[in-house]
Amino acid sequence: MELQQLRYFLAVASEKNITRAAEHLRLSQPALSRQIHQLEDSLGGPLFERSQGGVTLTERGYYLAEHAKEMIRLADKISINLNTATPVSGELYIGGGETETLTSVIETFRQMKQLHPDVKLRLYSGNGDDVIDKLDRGILDFGVVIEPINLATYASRELPHVDRWGILTRRDSLVGQKSAIETEDLLDLPLILSEQSLVDRHLSARLGVDLTEADVVATYNLLYNASLLVREGVGHALCLDGIINTQGTELVFVPLHPPLTSSVHLIWKSGSRLSNVASTFLELFDERETAT
C-alpha cells in the first residue's frame, strides 16, 4: 500500500466514477483501474462495488477512506515541514474546541506570521475528544482544550483567561429575563447539552447536579447548530460564554450561579519532537505570556 495509491483511491471514492477520477488525476482510465486493483489485492479484498452507474465504497472501503485521509494529511504535514525554503516556514496544525480564549493562540500566530511570512495555519475545530484523538495520532501540533482533562501525558500551558459556564436561551424566555440561573434549576429545564457534557461526571460534580437526570432534548458537538435549536425554542443550551455572538439577536447568555468557570490549556504530546514551525510558535507564545 503506497501513499500515491491512497490518493488515487480517495479520488475515485470522491468522484464515485473511475473515468471522472482518471480525468481529474490526468491518468488514463486503465492505469487508474490497475492501481485500484493492485491496492485491493494488497489489502485482501474489494474496496468498491462496481456498477454501470459508477462505484460505491464497500464496508472495508469506508474503513480505508476514513484512515487514508488521516495518513495523507500526516504525510503531507511531514513533507511540507521538512521541505522548507526558509528557516521558519511550513504549516502549523492546531485543533481547538469552541472557546473565546483561543484568541490568545490566534494572536500569537498573527505575530508569527508577521515575523515569518511563509508559515501557514491549519486550524481544526472540534470537541475535546476529537482534538485529543488527532493530537495523539500526530495530525495536530497543538490542541486547545477545556478542563477537566488529564494532563499526565501532555505538556501544556494554561491560557490567560477562563471560560464562564451558563445557559444560551431566548431573550423572551423566563430564563432569559434573569441575570443568573441557579445550578439546581437546570434539572427543571429542557436542556441541549454537548455530547461531552452529557457523560462528563466531572462537570456534573462541579455543577452539583447530575446531568444524567436532566431533561435532555438534544445534544451537540459544536454550539452554532445548538444555537439554532435554541432560537427555535427547542430548549436551552448549557455552554460557555462568548462563543455565540448574541448582540442584536433574540438569544442571550445567562451565567450560572454560583459562578462556574473552566480553565483552558494549550497542550502537545509530552516528549514529542516539535517541528521547527511548532517550536517557534511555542517560543512566541511563551514570550507573549511572559510579557503580559
C-alpha positions, 0 to 999 in steps of 0.5 A: 500500500503506497501513499500515491495509491491512497490518493488515487483511491480517495479520488475515485471514492470522491468522484464515485466514477473511475473515468471522472477520477482518471480525468481529474488525476490526468491518468488514463482510465486503465492505469487508474483501474490497475492501481485500484486493483493492485491496492485491493489485492494488497489489502485482501479484498474489494474496496468498491462495488462496481456498477454501470452507474459508477462505484460505491465504497464497500464496508472495508472501503469506508474503513480505508477512506476514513484512515487514508485521509488521516495518513495523507494529511500526516504525510503531507504535514511531514513533507511540507515541514521538512521541505522548507525554503526558509528557516521558519516556514511550513504549516502549523496544525492546531485543533481547538474546541469552541472557546473565546480564549483561543484568541490568545493562540490566534494572536500569537500566530498573527505575530508569527506570521508577521515575523515569518511570512511563509508559515501557514495555519491549519486550524481544526475545530472540534470537541475535546475528544476529537482534538485529543484523538488527532493530537495523539495520532500526530495530525495536530501540533497543538490542541486547545482544550477545556478542563477537566482533562488529564494532563499526565501525558501532555505538556501544556500551558494554561491560557490567560483567561477562563471560560464562564459556564451558563445557559444560551436561551431566548431573550423572551424566555423566563430564563432569559429575563434573569441575570443568573440561573441557579445550578439546581434549576437546570434539572427543571429545564429542557436542556441541549447539552454537548455530547461531552457534557452529557457523560462528563461526571466531572462537570456534573460534580462541579455543577452539583447536579447530575446531568444524567437526570436532566431533561435532555432534548438534544445534544451537540458537538459544536454550539452554532447548530445548538444555537439554532435549536435554541432560537427555535425554542427547542430548549436551552443550551448549557455552554460557555460564554462568548462563543455565540455572538448574541448582540442584536439577536433574540438569544442571550447568555445567562451565567450560572450561579454560583459562578462556574468557570473552566480553565483552558490549556494549550497542550502537545504530546509530552516528549514529542519532537516539535517541528521547527514551525511548532517550536517557534510558535511555542517560543512566541507564545511563551514570550507573549505570556511572559510579557503580559 
